[in-house]
């Protein structure tokens, strides 16, 4: 029996208990997880330092190291996210609709857990807790496979969560970590249809495409964010600078960070110098079109075609001057990954056109793409941002980790 087979069998056994657990029982586990994480903050930080040291030794950039890093504040935030889930409505058992057929049969559609969720992700150890907590509250078992760069952090976090589960009367194997981070084992997990009901990748474009191409387990694509901002000719320029700066520099290594800014030609000469000035504090590298370079000068790197298709996850922004909202929308259609896009405008018709014609999971008017987040949307912690259309789209919270089933009650009817 293979390693994934062992984990899968344990997950299938554990899912029966968590699927039928009451809301109170599941909430008790989340409260216990938050408590144990806080009590073991020093231990978690010690293990996390091992990952950071290894990352720096392997030449990983500082922005990617930031994805790995845990601090007291971040651990507190992870614990708080578990407690926020306690206060959210349990989706399991929700009656979606019902009817009585002419023959007297009563048909009810209800929410039920997906079963066993497999999550493959990179770098960020907070995902280990976020994903496990969401699965627990939504009645799912989980098999988590993080990247090798966060293995020490993930192991300690998983051990503490399994301790909390056992203390609350559940199998520790309700959530499990794939500790073998080899590609071979990852491929086994992608094809473990006998055990895993859905596979959710969370990471860069390379990871997601590798899973989509190799998996036989149904996949929900998440994460890749080539996000755009279009500054319209009627935009409040101070607002546009603030939104662009926040979207790019507040945390550049995450999927809802801005990567491309499109600027209407009529306001480019006024707007771009103001944006460049705001970017100076973080030394953002600007890769711009010919017209951008004419306005901002030699500090601009002339953008290549691939720059507009790149999710930089760094202090780099591609910029293009356009002559109309239609040109901006066409650019977004060509290069977007379907994550989050924003228009800054005071023209109601342009705002409406942008939201209708831009086909992404989240389309903003006059606010930062950094809000594409389960917590910010009131969903609690998120499992990821779905950029596809089946079976869910956008931030994936509790309801998005459920499916439906029909309950039919009769009195002896036959067909």
N, C-alpha and C positions, 0 to 999 in steps of 0.2 A: 504493500500500500504506500502511495506517495505522500509527501508532506502535505500538499494541498488537500488530498483525500482525507487525511486525518483531521485537519482543521474543518473541512467541509462537513464531515459527519458530526463533529461536535456542535457545529453551528446549527445544523438541521435539528439536532436534539434540543438545543437551547431555545430555538425559535418558538417551540410549542408553548413553553412557559411564558415567555415575554409577550407573545401574541395575545394570550388570554389574561394577562395581568390587569388589575384594576388601575385606574388613574392614580389613586393614592399610593399603590405599591411602586409604580414607576417613578412618581415624584419623590418618594423616599430614597430611591437609588440616586437620583440626581442631587438631592440635598446632601447625601452622604459623600458623593464624589466631590462636590464643592468643598465640603469640610476636610476631607482627606488631602485634597490638593493644597489647601491653605496650610494644613499642619505639616506638610512635607515640602514646603517651598524651598528650603535650603538644599535638600537632597536633589530636587528637580533641577535647580540651578547648577549644582555640581556636575550632574550628568550632561546638562546642556553645554557647559563650558568645554566638555570633551569634544562635542560635535563642532563647536566654533573653532577650537584649536585645530582639529583635523581639516576643517574647511579652509582655513587660512593657509595651512601647510600645502593644501592641494591647489592653491591659487585662485580660489573663488572670490569674485568681486565683493566689495563691501556692501553693495546694495543687496546681493544675494545672501550675504552673511546676516543682514538685517532680517531676512525672512526666517532664518534659523533661530535667531536670538530670542531667548526668554528672559524676562526681567520680573522682579516682584510685581510690578504694575501689570505686566501682561498676564502673569499667572492669576492675579486677582481678577483681571478681566475675563479669563477663561472660566474661573469659578463663578463669576457673576452671570456669565452666559448660561451656565447650567441652571442657575436659580431663576433666570428669566424664563426658561422653558417650563419650569414648575408652574409659573403663573399663566402660561398659555393653555388654551383649550385643547384637550386631548381629541385628535381627529378620529381615533378608532371608535367605530360603532356609530358614527354620525349617520343619520338617515338622510340620504340625498333626495330621494323621491319615492313615491309609492302609488299603487293603484289597485283597484279591485276589478278583475276581468269579468266579462258577462257571465262566465260559468261559476263565479264565486271565488275563484282563486285570488289570494292576496299576494301581491308582488311588491317587495320592498328592496330598494337599492341602498346598500350601506358601505361605509368606508372600512377597509381592512388593511392590515400591514402588507407590504410587498413580500416579506418572508426573510430571506437572507440577502443583505446588501453587501456587495464587494466594492470597496473604495480604494483606488490606486492614486497616490498623490505624491507630491514632491515637497521637500524643504520644510514647510511650515509645520512645526510640531503642534501648534494649537489646533490644527485640523484633526489630529488624533482624538482630542477630547470633543471638539465640536461635532464631528461625525458620529462618534459613539453615543454622545448624549442625545442627538437628534434621533438616532436609530432606536435607542431605548424608549424615549417618550412616544415614538410612533409605533412601538411594538415590534420592531425588527431586530433580528440578530445581525451582527456585522463582522466582516472579515476585512481588516485594514492592512494595506501594504504601503507604507511610507518609503521615502527614498533612503538610501544608505547614508546620506549625509546627515540625517537626523536620527539615526538608529538608537543612540544612547538615550536621547530625550524621549523618543517614542516608547522604548521599552519600559522606562520608569513610569511614564504616564499610564501606559496600559496596565502595568502591574497594580498601580494604585486604584484604577477603575475596577479591575477584576476583584480586588479586595473589597471595594464598596458593594459590588454586586453580591458577593458571597455573604457579607454581613447582613444584607437585606433579604437573604433567602433565595437568591437566584444563582444559576450556574455562572461561574466566572467566565466560561466560554461563550456567554451571550455576546461579548465583544472579544475579538482576538486580533493579535498582530502577527503578520507574516514576517518573521524575524530573518528568514533567508531572503536577502534582497537581490538575488541573482536574476538575470533575465529569464533563465529557464523556468524558474518557479513562478515568475510573473506571468509567463505564457501559459503555464498550467492553470493558473488562477483565471485567466481570460477564457479558458475553455472548460471550466468546471460547471457545466450546465446542470449536472446532477445535484449540485448543492447550492449554487449561487443563482438567485432569481434576477438580479439586475447588477450591472457593473457601472460605477460612476468614476470616471477619471477626473482628477483635479490637478492641473499643472500646465506646463507649456505646450505649445503646438506640437512639438515632437512627440511628447508622451501621449497626447490625446490621439494623434493620427496613428501612432503605433498600435494603440489599443483598438481603435475603430477597425483597422485593417486585419488585426490578428484575432480578435475576440469572436467567439461563438455565443457567449452569454450576451443577452441584450444590453446595449450600451446607451447611456445618456451622456452626450457630449457636454462638457462644461469648460469654462475658464478662459480660453484664449481671448484676449481683449485688445484688438487693435481699435481703440476708441477715438472718436473724432469730435472736434468742436468746430462749429461753423459760426463765425462772427459776421452777422448780417450788416447790411448798409445802414440800418436804423438802430443798431445796437447801442446800448449805454456802454461806452468804452471802458469806464472804470469797472463796471460790473464784469465785462468781458475779460479784462486783465485779471481780476480777482478769481474768476472761475477757471481761467486757463492756468493760472499759477497754482491754485489749489489742486486742480486735476493732474498737473504734472509733478509738482514738487512735494505735496503733503506726504505721499508715500509712493514713490515711483515704481516699486517692485511688485505691485499688485495688479490684478487683471482689470480693475476699473479705472486705472490711471490713464490719463490722456496720452496719446502717441502722435496725433496729427491735429494741426490747427489750420483751418481753411478760413481765409479772410477776404471779404469783398473788396474789390479793387478801389472803390470810391473812398474807403476809410483806411486803407492799408498804410498810407504814409503817416497817418496820425497814430494808428493803433500799434503798429509793429515796434516802433521805438519804445513805447510805453511798456509793451510786453517784454522786450529785450531787457529793459531796465529792471523789471521785476524778477526776471530769470537770473540776473547777475548774482543774487545772494546765494544761489545754489549752483552757479556756474553751469547752467544748462547749455548743452551744445545744440545749436540750431542748424538743421539741415533744410535749406530752403530752395525754392524755385529761383529762376533768373530774376524775377521781379522782386522777390524777397531780398535777394543778394544786392540788388540795385539800391534798395531802401536802407538796408542795415550795414552794407559794406563787407569788408574782408573778414569780419568775425563769423560770417555765415559760410558753412560748408555747402557747396552746391549739391542738392539732393539727387540721388540716383533713383531709378524706378523702384528698386527693391526697398528703399527707405520708406516709401508710402505703404508698403505691405508688411512692415516689420513691427512686431510688438517689442519695443526696446527694453522695457522694464528697468529703465535707467534714466539718468538726467540728460535725455536726448529728446528733442521734439522736431518732427518734420513739419514744415510750413509751406503752404501753397496759396498764392493769390488767385482768386477766381473772379469772374465777371458777373455771376448771377447765382441765385439760390439753386437753379436747375443744374448748373455746373457743379456746385458743391454736392448736391444729392447724387449726381452721377458718379462723382469721385468716391463717395462713401459706398455706393452700390458695388463699385469695382473692388475696393480694398478692404471693406469692413469684414470682421469676423462675426458680426451679428450680436455683439455684446451690448455696448452702450454708446449712444451718440447724443450730442447736445447742440442746440442752436441758441445763440444770444441775439434777441431781436425785440423791437418794440412794434413790429408789424404783425397784427393778429393773423392775417391771411398767410403770411410766411410761416408763422408758428404752426398753424393748422396744416399747411402743406407739408412741412418738414415731418410732423408726427404721423401724417397719413402715408407718406411716400418712402420714408426710411424704414427698412424692414429689419429692425434689430429688436432684441429682447426688451431693452429699455431705451426710450427716446425722450430726452429732456428738453424743456424750454426754460432758459434762464436759471439753471442751477447745475451744480457740479455732478459729473458722472461718478464721483467718489461715493455717491449715495447708493449705488447699486450694490446692496449688501443686505443680507437677511435681517440683521439686527436693525438697520436703519429703516427697513420696510415694515418693521413690527413683527417679523416672523421668528424672532429669537436668533440663535445661531443658525448658520446655513451649511448645507452640505456642498454647495457650489452654485455657480450661475450657469444655468442651462442655456446654451446658444443654439439648440435645435428646437424642433417644434413638436416632437413626440417623446414622452407623453406629457412633458411639462416644459415651460420656458421661463427664463429669468431666475431670480433667487429661489433656491429650493429649500423650503422649510418643512414643517411637519406634514402638512397636507400633501405635499409633493412626494413624500415617502410612503404614500398609501396608494392602493388601488381600490377597486370596488367589487362587490359581489352581490348577486341577487338572492334574496331569501323568498321562497315561494311556499305558501301555506294553503293547503286545500282540505277538502272533506271527502276525498275519495274520487275526485274528478279523473276521468280518463279521456284519451283522445281517439 
